[in-house]
Amino acid sequence: MDAAAAIAVGLAALLAVASFARVPRLGGWIWIGLVELCILVWCWCAFVDTRDGGTSPQLHSVWFAVVALTSGSLLLFGRRAVGVAGHPRPRDVALIVIEPVLVLLPGFAGLPWWEDQFTALGLLDRGKGWAYLLHTVYCTAVIILAAAMMGRRAEFSRGALRWSLYGVIACSALGLALQATGAQLTQWAALGVGLFVHLAYAELSHDPYAAVDLADTDRLTGVLNRGGLDRMLARSIERSERFGSKLMVMVVDLDRFKSINDSHGHLCGDAVLVAVAKRLTGLVGRNGGVGRFGGDEFVLFVTGLDLAHGVAFASRALALASEPVEGPEGSLSLTVSVGMATYHGGGAARLLATADDAMYDAKRRGGNAVAVRA
């Protein structure tokens, strides 16, 4: 067993080095390296636990903390895999770190009740094992959230990327199932997680839908800027042509936006743009993207909708973007014009121009309307 545990440590170290060596190729992907680093510590704990006969409460606390941190880092990996730009919010990081910290403190404080509370067998004895139960519930919940994101990403992927993401999910579930057996068996499930994460990262690093970098986002609204929009739309077209999926683009323009700036000031106008961008981003979700095309123009691109569902989607965008916005001087009424176009070849520029022409068709009707050029 000592030799097997030592081999696992060596394999985990190779994965960590290989993953960190690739991190500079994509800004913000440091979380992939974090997964591999956690798994390396996990395997090291298994090796020491095997060598010493499993007698150290401090080592067990480190192991449980690393299990929790691995689960959390998988959630961050899933977040990047589905294309969420930038680093996670401090609140998200705090929620992921707090459980490992709470696990470490009792073990290193030398509290005598810790070992009884952090064992699966303790659940059979009244008043014991509750910490193990809470730890398992926490890790399970985090893994489920991560699996949901990675599963969603896998649905729209092909080949090695799809099966690598499914491999991460399967090995994570196996690791949770084996957790009660101790570190020796779960280290191999953890190594499987690390291997599939590395393979998925290798695919995502050159995948058309790799996560958007912060340089591609609009500073004011947080959606794609013009450069990011051009790149992501080109990748969406490439994907549409490769897999034969439907692609629709909608141009959303705020009616009479200049009067808002003139009457209420540019700060109020900025607040309107931020509110509309947030609404449209929530509507699109992970089925496409939102970009700021100009001063008060937004572009939405969505995949997988036929014409009827696309028109219904554009109508929802119209209704959502037209909801009043609370400003410093009270509620501001909005209307927007939406132009929609379906991709039939010809490239991104032609598609955007067609959707823009449709938007002006809506303007000519008096605004607050949807116009379609199928």
C-alpha positions in Angstrom: 0.0 0.0 0.0 2.9 2.4 0.7 4.2 1.9 -2.8 0.7 2.5 -4.3 0.3 5.6 -2.2 3.7 6.9 -3.3 2.9 6.3 -7.0 -0.4 8.3 -6.5 1.6 11.2 -5.1 4.0 11.1 -8.0 1.1 11.1 -10.5 -0.6 13.9 -8.7 2.6 16.0 -8.8 2.9 15.4 -12.6 -0.6 16.6 -13.1 -0.1 19.7 -10.9 3.1 20.6 -12.8 1.5 20.0 -16.2 -1.6 22.1 -15.3 0.3 25.0 -13.9 2.6 25.0 -16.9 -0.5 25.6 -19.1 -2.2 28.2 -16.9 -0.5 31.3 -18.6 -2.1 30.4 -21.9 -5.5 31.5 -20.6 -5.9 34.3 -18.1 -8.1 33.4 -15.1 -7.6 29.6 -15.4 -5.6 29.4 -12.2 -8.5 27.4 -10.7 -7.5 24.4 -12.8 -4.1 24.4 -11.2 -5.8 24.7 -7.8 -7.8 21.5 -8.4 -4.5 19.7 -9.2 -2.8 21.2 -6.2 -5.6 20.1 -3.9 -5.4 16.6 -5.3 -1.6 16.5 -4.8 -2.1 17.3 -1.1 -4.9 14.8 -0.9 -2.6 12.0 -2.2 0.2 13.1 0.1 -2.2 12.8 3.1 -3.2 9.3 1.9 0.5 8.3 1.7 1.4 9.6 5.2 -1.8 8.1 6.6 -0.9 4.7 5.2 2.7 5.0 6.4 1.8 6.0 9.9 -1.2 3.8 10.4 -3.8 6.5 10.4 -3.1 7.8 13.9 -2.9 11.6 13.4 -6.0 13.8 14.0 -4.1 16.7 12.4 -3.5 14.7 9.2 -7.2 13.7 9.1 -8.2 17.3 9.5 -6.0 18.3 6.6 -7.5 15.5 4.5 -11.1 16.5 5.2 -10.2 20.2 4.5 -8.5 19.3 1.2 -11.6 17.2 0.2 -13.8 20.3 0.8 -11.4 22.6 -1.0 -11.2 20.2 -4.0 -15.0 20.3 -4.2 -15.0 24.1 -4.1 -12.2 24.4 -6.7 -14.3 22.1 -9.0 -17.1 24.5 -8.6 -14.8 27.3 -9.8 -13.6 25.1 -12.6 -17.2 24.5 -13.7 -17.8 28.2 -13.5 -15.0 28.8 -16.0 -16.0 25.9 -18.2 -19.4 27.4 -18.9 -17.8 30.7 -19.9 -18.2 32.9 -16.9 -15.7 35.7 -17.4 -13.3 36.9 -14.8 -12.5 35.8 -11.3 -15.1 34.7 -8.7 -16.5 37.3 -6.3 -14.9 37.4 -2.8 -18.1 36.2 -1.4 -18.0 33.1 -3.5 -14.4 32.4 -2.5 -15.3 32.9 1.2 -18.1 30.4 1.0 -15.7 27.9 -0.5 -12.9 28.5 2.0 -14.9 28.6 5.2 -15.7 24.9 5.5 -12.0 23.8 5.1 -11.0 26.4 7.8 -13.7 25.1 10.2 -12.4 21.5 9.6 -8.8 22.4 10.3 -9.3 24.4 13.5 -10.5 21.6 15.8 -7.9 19.1 14.5 -5.0 21.4 15.1 -6.5 22.7 18.4 -6.2 19.1 19.8 -9.8 18.9 20.8 -10.4 15.3 22.1 -13.9 15.0 20.6 -12.8 15.8 17.0 -12.0 12.2 15.9 -15.4 10.9 17.2 -17.3 13.6 15.3 -15.4 13.3 12.1 -15.9 9.6 11.4 -18.6 7.7 9.5 -18.7 5.1 12.2 -19.6 7.8 14.7 -23.0 8.1 13.0 -23.9 4.8 14.6 -23.2 6.2 18.0 -25.6 8.7 19.4 -24.2 12.2 19.6 -21.2 11.5 17.3 -20.4 11.8 13.7 -22.4 15.0 13.1 -19.4 16.9 11.8 -18.8 14.1 9.2 -22.4 14.3 8.2 -22.3 18.1 7.7 -19.0 17.8 5.8 -20.5 15.2 3.5 -23.6 17.3 2.9 -21.5 20.3 2.1 -19.2 18.5 -0.3 -22.2 16.8 -2.0 -24.0 20.1 -2.5 -21.0 21.8 -4.0 -20.2 18.8 -6.3 -23.8 18.8 -7.5 -23.6 22.5 -8.4 -20.3 21.9 -10.2 -21.6 18.9 -12.0 -24.7 20.8 -13.1 -22.5 23.4 -14.8 -20.1 20.9 -16.3 -23.0 18.8 -17.5 -24.5 21.8 -19.2 -21.2 22.6 -20.9 -20.9 18.9 -21.9 -24.3 19.0 -23.6 -23.0 21.6 -26.1 -19.6 20.0 -26.6 -18.2 17.2 -28.7 -15.5 14.5 -28.6 -12.8 14.7 -25.9 -14.2 17.7 -24.2 -17.6 16.2 -23.6 -16.2 12.9 -22.2 -13.6 14.7 -20.1 -16.3 16.7 -18.4 -18.4 13.6 -17.9 -15.3 11.9 -16.5 -14.8 14.7 -13.9 -18.4 14.3 -12.8 -18.2 10.5 -12.6 -14.9 10.5 -10.6 -16.2 13.2 -8.3 -19.3 11.1 -7.5 -17.1 8.1 -6.9 -14.9 10.0 -4.6 -17.9 11.1 -2.5 -19.2 7.5 -2.4 -15.8 6.2 -1.2 -15.2 9.0 1.3 -16.2 6.8 4.3 -13.5 4.2 3.4 -10.7 6.7 4.1 -8.0 8.5 2.1 -6.4 5.4 0.6 -9.2 4.5 -1.9 -10.5 8.0 -2.5 -7.0 9.2 -3.7 -7.5 7.1 -6.9 -10.9 8.7 -7.5 -9.3 12.1 -6.9 -6.5 11.3 -9.4 -9.3 10.5 -11.9 -10.8 13.9 -11.3 -7.4 15.5 -11.8 -6.7 13.7 -15.0 -10.1 14.5 -16.5 -9.8 18.1 -15.4 -6.4 18.3 -17.1 -7.8 16.8 -20.3 -10.9 19.1 -20.3 -8.6 22.1 -19.8 -6.5 21.0 -22.7 -9.6 21.0 -24.9 -11.0 24.3 -23.5 -7.8 26.1 -24.1 -8.4 26.0 -27.8 -12.2 25.5 -27.8 -14.3 28.2 -29.6 -16.3 28.6 -26.4 -13.5 29.0 -23.9 -14.2 31.5 -21.2 -14.2 35.1 -22.1 -11.3 37.2 -20.8 -11.8 40.4 -18.9 -10.2 42.3 -21.8 -13.3 41.4 -23.9 -15.8 42.9 -21.5 -17.4 46.4 -21.3 -16.3 48.2 -18.2 -19.6 49.9 -17.5 -22.1 47.1 -18.1 -20.0 43.9 -17.7 -21.2 42.4 -21.0 -19.0 41.8 -24.0 -17.4 44.9 -25.6 -17.2 45.3 -29.3 -14.0 43.3 -29.7 -15.3 40.5 -27.5 -18.6 40.5 -29.3 -16.9 40.2 -32.7 -14.7 37.3 -31.4 -17.5 35.4 -29.7 -20.0 35.8 -32.5 -17.3 34.5 -35.0 -16.9 31.5 -32.7 -20.6 31.0 -32.5 -20.9 31.0 -36.3 -18.0 28.5 -36.5 -19.9 26.3 -34.1 -23.2 26.7 -35.9 -21.6 25.7 -39.2 -19.7 22.8 -37.7 -22.7 21.2 -35.9 -25.6 22.6 -37.9 -27.1 24.4 -34.9 -29.4 27.4 -35.3 -28.0 30.8 -34.5 -29.9 34.0 -34.1 -28.8 37.6 -33.4 -30.9 40.4 -32.0 -30.0 44.0 -31.9 -31.7 45.9 -29.0 -31.7 49.7 -29.1 -33.1 52.0 -26.5 -35.6 54.4 -27.9 -35.0 58.1 -27.3 -32.1 57.3 -24.9 -30.5 60.7 -25.7 -33.5 62.4 -24.0 -32.7 60.4 -20.8 -29.1 61.7 -20.8 -30.3 65.3 -21.6 -33.1 65.3 -18.9 -31.5 63.3 -16.1 -27.8 63.3 -16.7 -25.2 60.8 -17.9 -25.0 59.1 -14.6 -28.6 58.2 -14.8 -28.1 57.1 -18.4 -25.3 54.9 -17.3 -27.6 53.3 -14.6 -30.1 52.6 -17.3 -27.5 50.9 -19.5 -26.3 48.7 -16.6 -29.9 47.7 -15.6 -30.8 46.7 -19.2 -27.5 44.8 -19.7 -28.2 42.9 -16.5 -31.7 42.0 -17.6 -30.6 40.8 -21.0 -27.7 38.8 -19.6 -30.1 37.0 -17.2 -32.4 36.3 -20.1 -29.8 34.8 -22.4 -28.1 32.8 -19.6 -25.7 30.2 -20.9 -27.3 29.7 -24.3 -25.5 32.6 -26.0 -24.1 36.0 -25.1 -24.7 39.7 -24.8 -22.5 42.5 -26.0 -22.6 46.3 -26.1 -22.6 47.2 -29.8 -22.6 51.0 -29.4 -23.7 53.7 -27.0 -27.2 52.4 -26.3 -27.3 49.3 -28.5 -26.9 45.8 -27.3 -26.5 42.6 -29.3 -27.8 39.2 -28.2 -26.8 35.9 -29.9 -28.5 32.7 -28.9 -28.2 29.1 -30.2 -30.6 26.3 -30.6 -33.9 28.2 -31.3 -36.1 27.8 -34.3 -37.8 30.8 -35.9 -40.9 30.7 -33.8 -39.0 30.3 -30.5 -36.6 33.0 -31.6 -39.4 35.5 -32.2 -40.9 34.6 -28.7 -37.4 35.1 -27.2 -37.1 38.5 -28.9 -40.5 39.5 -27.5 -39.3 38.5 -24.0 -36.2 40.6 -24.5 -38.4 43.6 -25.6 -40.6 43.2 -22.5 -37.8 42.8 -20.1 -35.6 45.6 -21.4 -38.7 47.9 -21.4 -39.4 47.6 -17.7 -39.0 50.9 -15.8 -35.6 51.6 -14.1 -35.3 53.3 -10.8 -33.2 56.4 -11.0 -32.2 59.1 -8.5 -35.3 61.1 -9.4 -37.7 58.3 -9.5 -38.8 55.6 -12.0 -37.8 56.0 -15.6 -40.0 54.6 -18.3 -38.2 52.8 -21.2 -39.0 51.4 -24.6 -36.7 49.5 -26.9 -36.6 48.4 -30.5 -35.5 44.9 -31.3 -34.3 43.6 -34.7 -33.7 39.8 -35.2 -31.9 37.9 -37.9 -31.2 34.2 -38.4 -27.8 33.0 -39.6 -27.8 31.5 -43.1 -24.2 32.0 -44.0 -22.2 35.0 -45.1 -20.2 35.7 -41.9 -20.7 37.8 -38.7 -20.6 41.2 -40.4 -23.5 40.3 -42.7 -25.5 38.8 -39.8 -25.1 41.9 -37.7 -26.0 44.2 -40.5 -29.2 42.2 -41.2 -30.2 42.4 -37.5 -29.3 46.1 -37.4 -31.5 46.7 -40.5 -34.4 44.8 -38.8 -33.9 47.0 -35.7 -34.3 50.1 -37.9 -37.5 48.5 -39.3 -38.8 48.4 -35.8 -37.8 52.1 -35.3 -39.7 53.1 -38.4 -42.8 51.6 -36.9 -42.5 54.0 -34.0 -40.3 51.9 -31.7 -41.2 49.5 -28.9 -41.5 46.7 -31.4 -39.8 43.6 -32.7 -38.9 43.3 -36.4 -37.6 40.0 -38.0 -35.6 39.3 -41.0 -35.5 35.5 -41.2 
